[in-house]
């Protein structure tokens, strides 16, 4: 099947945007790959420090400087369920590398924080910035120049994007990403959501809510809903950085261990002295990023990736913008319904056909670039295969060619929606993202008076006072990356869902985030420019009529905002102090706008792979 013309056109305009900056980055990155192992350039003193603590067998290999040494960079901690299984991985990876005559060293750890733990708490205001900290920590881990390839162990929201950005700073090294897998299925998502809404209404207490949540999040592994963490895993397959079919294999299973060990062997096979040299700079090109956007739309993935994919691409001097997401969303049908867009979790999605089925459908429809490089060789068709154990040995076979449950995943000729369920909204409030795949079309258009709040706690307090029993648009400015780190506002989801369920027309407009768990209430998020940067969202007043129109892509205040004085900035100092926030002042000052990835890196053209793009106007000249 020939490539869809819109996918081709989007790819070509992304290539054109990169221009000389991208060409220069590739030339410099490719030039860092030598003909010998990286550690051969170190002095004897340097090298002795680098392997002093290694076992004798590994030390012998490191001394001879003829075989590759693989870095392990991990986000392991044992508090977070998704990352706890990674504790066993380094030993397996080291053993597997030695089996094929190579070595592996634990190069460094990166922080891993959980939005599920920090939701609605002060720590959530560090969450987005943690992505850039992870990128820098990855660079520090690799800075010893001891390594010829790298294995990246990460799962959740900011971790995988940060690892990718750090890996691209060492783009001459091959990179294999190693997931941990989702926890087994707990209490049903509908039951969990029902208890949350009952708690929001005051009909059940904290004990009942905690019991329900504990039965949902009950063991090791990634949360099983299709939020940012599991969208990360999807992206790593669509972009060719995982072994095929490895994303949703549960932890602590023989197959999970076999896949982890194979990842090490695969990384060894890709080093520059092995005949299959495939650095990450040759995997993550413009086509790979377009494939990632296609996967995001086809599966109804997290809106956080309208930030993260942009930031990841910029690390390779590739410039994405929201018009690219919109154009692809317009032509890529929604093939999966996974909670919160449906009733099934990712285990049910896997069993119904999973990513292998979706990739096959998209390839056959010409909606993906097949001719890409991956960690298992040329061509994305390999990702239509699924792993299994045959007499205890890892093998691959063709994945599903038909859906086992069309309430979860469908073929391309019978999609859930004809588009990807993501829309760019723009108007006199600015530009924003709305995720419509979980929203009933009856709620695509909400026109109602604004009620302006300075934070989500004010919304909840007004609800408890009974002041929100009416049609309204909750406008919550001062939540952007420069104001307070752009937290997710998940505490609003149950409350607004309750009000919508009571028959009121409600919507949310904010320069903050809502992320992968965006649900059935229309939410115009990531509004840019943000209020603190002069965005007109800061000028909206309670009582203004606001129109959120996901059908036509409009976000309007029916008032003359230009005639109003500049918004009065509230006291943001409480959001800048305590719980570590004091340390992130420079990030708040330097962070780019949401459409530029809300990124604190690459701010100086002399140090960056490419200059920071100027903020986009509402009208764009390169939209399809």
N, C-alpha and C positions, 0 to 999 in steps of 0.2 A: 504494500500500500504506500503510495507517495505521501509525503509529509503534507499535512493540512496547511493551506496557504497562510492562514493567520498565525499559526505556530512558526512557520518559516519567516513571515514578515516581522514578528516580534523578535525572533532571534537575530535577524539581520540588523534591526535598529539598535539592539543591545550591543552587537559587535561594533557598529558604527560609532556609538557613544564612547566606547572604550578607546578607540583610535590609537594615537601615539602613546598615551599613558599605558594602555594595556600591552602594546607591543614592547615597550621599554621594560615593563615589569617582567614579562615572559623571558626576554633576553637576559636580564639580570639574574632571574631565578634559575633558568637553565644553566647559566654559567657557573653556578655554585656547585654543581655536581662534578666531582672529580673522577679520575680513572682509578683511584685507590680508595680504600676504606677511609672514612672521615678521621679516625683517630691517628692515621699515619702522619698527619700534619702536626700532631702534638709533640712537644719535647718529651724526653724520657721522664723528666720529673712530672710533667702534666699527666702523662699516661699512667705512671705508677700510682698517682693519687686516684686516678679514675677506676682502677681495678683492684685496689688494695684489699678490699673486703670481699672479693668474689671467691667462690669455691675454686679449688685447684684446677679442676677440669676446664672451667670457664676461663680461668686466668691464663692457662696455656694457649687457648684459642685467641684470647685478646692480645697476647704477646706477639704471636706470629703475624698478625695484621694481614691475614689473607681471607678471612671469612667475616661476614657482616655481624654487626652488633645492633640489636633492635631495642629501641626505647619503649618503655611502658609508662604511659602517663594516665593516671587514674583519678577518678572522683570518688573513690571509696570512702564511705564512713558507715558506721553501723547503727546510726540513729535513723536514717532514712531508708525506708523499705526498698526503694528502687536500687540503691547503691550498696546495700548490705551484701548481696551475693557477690559483688566484685572482689570481696576480700580473698576468695580462693583463687582468683584468676591469675595473679602474677606467678604463682608456683607452677600452674599448668602451662603458662606461656613460656616460662624459662625452660621447663622440661621439653616441651615440643621443639623449641629452637635448638636445644642441644642435640636432639634426635636427628636433626638435619644438618648438623655441623656448624651451627651458629650459636651466638650467645644473645641473651636478653637481660637488660638491667631495668630495675624500677627507677626511672629517671626523675620522677617527681609527682606529687599530688596536686590537685587543684580543688578549690572549695566547691562544695555542692550544697546549696540551700534549697529548701522545698517551699514552693508557694502555698502548698496545702497547709503547712505548719504556720506560715507567716501571714496568711490571709487576714486582712483587717487589723494587723498588728504593725507596730513601728518598723519591724524588720523588713516588711514588704517593700519599704521605700529604698532598700538596698538591692532588691532582687534583680532589676534590670541591669544595674551597674555591675552586678556580679558577673555577667557575661563577659564584659571587657576585662575584669580582673582575672577571669579564667583564661582568656586569651593571653594575657601577659604572663600568668603563671605557667602556661604551657611553653611560652617562649623561654622563660627562665629554665624550665626543666630540660629543654633541648639545647641550651646555650653552651654546654660543655663540649659540643662537637665531637662526641664519642660515638655517634649513631649513624647508621646507614638506612634505617627505616624506623617507623614508629607504629605502635599499637595504642589506640586511644580508647579508654574505658569510660564511657559516660552514657547517661540515660536522659535526664530530665531537662526541664524547661530551658534554662540558660546554659546548661553545661555543654550540650552537644554543639550549639552555635559557637560558644566560646572556644571549644576545642578545635573546631574547624578553622576559626580565625587564627588561632595560634599555629595550627598545622600549616596554614598557607604562608605564615611568616617564615617557615622552613619548607617552602614549596618544592624544593629539589629533592625532598625525602619522600619515599613511598609511605602511604598512610593507610592502615586498615582500622576501621572503627568496630568496636566490640561491644555489643549490647548485653544486658543482663536478663531481659525478658520480663513479661508481666506476671504479677501474682495470679494465683488461681481465682476463679470467680467466687465472689462472696454474695452478700445479700443483693437482690435485684435492684437495678438502678431506679425503677419506678417507685419501689418501696422506700428507698433512701430519700428520693426527692420528696415523697409525700410527708415523711417525718420532718424533713427540713421546713416544709411549708407550714406544717402544724406547729412547729416550734416558733416560726416567725409570727404566727397568729396567737401565740401564747396558750395553745391548747395541749401541748405536752411540755414537760420540763427538761432540764439539762440532762438528767440521768437517762431518760428515754432517747434523747438525741445522741448522746455519747454511745449508748449501746448500739444504735442503728449504724452510726459511723464506724464503730469498731468491727461490726460484722461485714461492712463493706470493705474497709481497709484492714485486712486481717492477717497478713503474712508478708514474707519477703517477695520483692518484685515491684514492678511499676504499677501504679494505679491503673485500673483496667478501663477507665473511660477514655474516650478519644480526645484528649486535650493536647497540650503542647508536647508533653513527654513522648507520647506515642506517635504524634505527628513527626517528631524528630526521627523516630525509628523508621517511619515510612520514607522520609526524605533520604536517609542514608542508603536505602535500597534503590529508590528512584534515581539517585545521583551516583550510584555505583561504588559506594564506600564500605558497605557491608558485604559479607558473604551472602549469596542469595538465600532468601527464606529464613533468615536468622532472627528477624526482629521480634517475633511474637512466640518464641519457644520459651516455655516457663523455666524459671531457675531451678536448680537442684534436681535436674533430670539428666540422664545419661546423654541425651542429645545435646543439651546445653553445654555440657562439658566437652563433648566431641567437637562442637562448632568452635568453642573457645580455643581449643588446642589447634584446630585447623587454621584459625586466624593467624597464629604465630607462624605456621609453616608457609602460609600465603605471603605474609609480610617478608619473610626471608627470600622467597622466590622473586620478589620485585626489586631487590636491591640492584644498584647499577653495575655490579660485576656478575650478575647471574643470567644475562641473556634476555630477561623480560622486564627490563628497567621501566617502571611506570610510576613516576613521582606524582604527587597529588596535584601539581600544577597542570599535568596533562589529563587528569581526570575531571577536575572541576573547571571546565571551560563554560562558555556561554550556553552551549547546548545542555550541559548538565544542570545548570540553574533553571533553564526553561523547563526541563523535565521535572525538576523539583516543584515548580509552580503548578505544572499540570497535575502532578500527584496530589498536591494540596487541594486543588479544586475538585478533582475526581472523587476524593475521599472525604470531603467536608472537614478539612483539618483546621488547625488553630490559627486564629487571626494574628497571634503573636509572630507568625512567620512573615507577615507583611513588614515587620521590623527586622527579624533575624536574617531572613534571606538577603535583604538589602545589605545589612552589615557584613554578612559572610561574603557576599559577592565583592564588596568594596575591598576586602582584604586581598582579593585577586585582581584588583583594578578593573572590575566589571561593574557597571552602573545600572542598577535596576531602579524602576520607579513604580508607583501604584498603577499607572496606566498599563503597564505590562501585565500586572495581575488582573486588571479589569478585562483587557482584551482576551486573555487566555480563559478567564472565567466565562466569558460570553460564548465560547465555542466548545468548552470541555464539559460534558454532562456529569452530573452527580451519580456515581455508581455504587456508593456505600452509604448506609445509614447506621452509624455506630454512636452510642450514647456520648454526648447529649443530643445528637441529631437523630437518634433512633433508640430502640430498646436494648439492642445487643451490646455487649462489651467487646473488647478486642479479642478475647478468646473465642467468642462466638463468631466474630468476623473472620478470624483465622480458619475456624472449622468450616465456615461456609464457602471458602475459596480464597479469602484473604488477598494479600498484595499480589501474589502470583497470578490470580485470575484477573485482577484489575489491570495489571501491567500488560497481560496478554490482550485484553480487550482494547486498551488504548493503542498498543502497537498495531493491531490489526486495523484500527481506524485511522492510522496515520497521525495520531495526536502526540506521539513521543518521538524524539530523536533516537533511533536504534543504533546509529553509527557512532557511539561514544566509547570512550575508554572506561574500563571499570577495574576494580582490584582483582577480578578473575579473568580478565582478558577483554578483547574488543567485543562490543555489542551488548545491548541491554537485554537481548532475548534470553540470556542466561538467567535473568531474574524472573522468568516464568517457571523456573524449577523450584522444587521444595526439597529440603534435606530430610533424610531418614537414616536409621541404623539398620544395616544388613549384616547379620551375624556379628553384631557388635562393632562394625566398621561404618564410618560415615560415607554416605553415598547421596546422590541427587537423582530425582526423577521428575518427569513433567508434572507441573502443578495442575490444579483443577482447570478443566476446559468448560465446565458448566457450574453454575451456582448451586450449592447444596441448600440454600435458603434465600429466596428472592425477596424476603422481607429485610434482609441484611445487605446483600450484594447482588447486583443485577448486571446482565449483559448490556452492551452499549446500545443495542436497538430497543431496549426497554428501561431507560434510566429512571431514577427517581425524579430528577429534574433535568431539563435540557441544558442547564448551565451549572457552574460550579458553586452557586450559592454564596458568592462574595461580591460585594458591590462597592465601588467608590462613590461617595456622596460629595457634592460640592455646592457651594452657594455663598451667601454673604457671611456665613459663620466660619467658612474655611473648607478644607478638604478633610474627609474622614473615611473610615472603613466601616462597613456593616456586614455582618454575617447573617445571611438570610436562610441558610439551608435548614435551620431548625425552627424558623418562624413561619407560622401559618400565613399564607398570602393575604388573608383577611386583615392582617395587622401590618402589611407592608407600608401603609400610609397612615401616619398619625399626625393630625393637626390639632393642637391643643395649647392652652396657655402654659407658659414656662413657670416652673418654680425653681428658683436658683438656690443652690446649696454650696457651701464651701468645702464639704467633704461628705463621705458616705455616712458617717455617724449622724450628721444632721438629717439626712433622709430617714434613717431608721427612727430617730427621735420623733420626727413629724408623723411617721406612721403610727408609732405607739400612742401619740396624742390624738389619733383619729383625724388628722388634718388632710389625709391624702385620699379620702373616699370620693374621688372625682376623676375626670379626664385631666391629664397633665403631662407635660414633658419635663422630666427631671434634668436640669442643666447643672452639671458639676464641673466647673472650671478649676484652675489652680492644681490640677493633677498631672500636669505634663512632666517630661523628663527634667527640665530645668527647675521646675518649681519644687518637686519633692520626689523625683526619681521615677515617676510614672507607675504608681502601684496599680495592681488589678483591683477592681471594685466588686469582688464576688459577693460581698455581704449584701449587695443590692438585689442579687438574682432572686432569692426566695421571696423577698418583700414585693418586688415589682411583679413577680409571677402571681402572687396572691391577688394583687389588685387587678391584674389582667383577667384572672380567673373569675373575679367578681363582676366582670363585664365592663370595666373601665378601659378607656383608650389611654395607654401609657407607653412611654418610650424614654430612653436615656440618651443624653448628649454629653460627652465628656472628652477632655483632652487626656484622660487617663486610659487605662486598658481594661478589657474584660476577658480577653484571651480565649483559650481553647474550650473553655466551658461555657462560652456564650450560648444562651439558651433561647427560649421561645419569645422573649420580650425584645422588640427591636431596639438595638443599641448602636448609635453612631459614636464610634470610639476613635481614639488616636487623632482627635481633631487637631489640625495644624494650620496656621501657626497656633501654638498653645497660648493660653492667656498671659503668662508671664513674659512672652516674647511679643506682646502687642496684639495677639489674636483677638478677633472680635467676639469670640465666645466669652471673653471677660466683660464685654459690654452688655450682654443680655440681662434683662431685668425681669423679675417676677411679674407676670401678667402679660408679657409679650407673647404674641401668637407665634409658635414655632411649627414648622412643617418638616417632618422627617418622611421622605418619600423614597423608599427602596425600589419602587417600580421604575421611577424616572431618574433616580440618582441625584436627588435634590436635598439640600440641607439649608433651610432658609428661616430667618427671622423676619416676620412681616412687619418690619419697622426700619426706619432710617438710622442704621447704626453708625454711619459715617459722621452724622451730625452730633453724635454724643461725645462727650469728653473721654479722655483715656480712662480706662478702668482703674478703680482704686485697688491697689494690691493689698490683700489681707496680710496679717502678720504670719509669715511662714517660718519664723524662727523655731517654733516648737517642732517643725518637721526636719530641722537641720541639726538637732542636738540630741544626744543620748542614743543608746542602742547602736553605737558605731557610726551613726550618721554624721558626726563631726568630721570623720575622716574622708568624706566624699564631697566636700565643698568644691574642689577643683573640677570634679566630674560634673556636678550640677552646672558649673559655669561654662564648661567647654562642650557639653553634649549637643549633638546635632538634632535637627527636627525629626519628628517621627518618620516622615517619608524618606529621610536620609538614613534611617536605621536606628535613630536615637542612640548614636554611638559617640563615645568619647575618644576614640582612637583616630588616627589619620587627620588630625586637625591642622598640622603644620605641613605645608606642601613640600618643604625641604626634607622632611623625615618620612613622609607618607608615600605609599605606592601610587597615590593619585590625589589631586586636589579635591577638597570637599565641594560638592556641587552647590550652586546657589539655590536658595529656597525656590520652589516651583510656584508659579502663579496659578490661579484657579483654572485659567484656560491654558491648554497645552497644544503645542503645534505638531507634536508627533503622535498624537493619538490616532488609532485606526478608525 
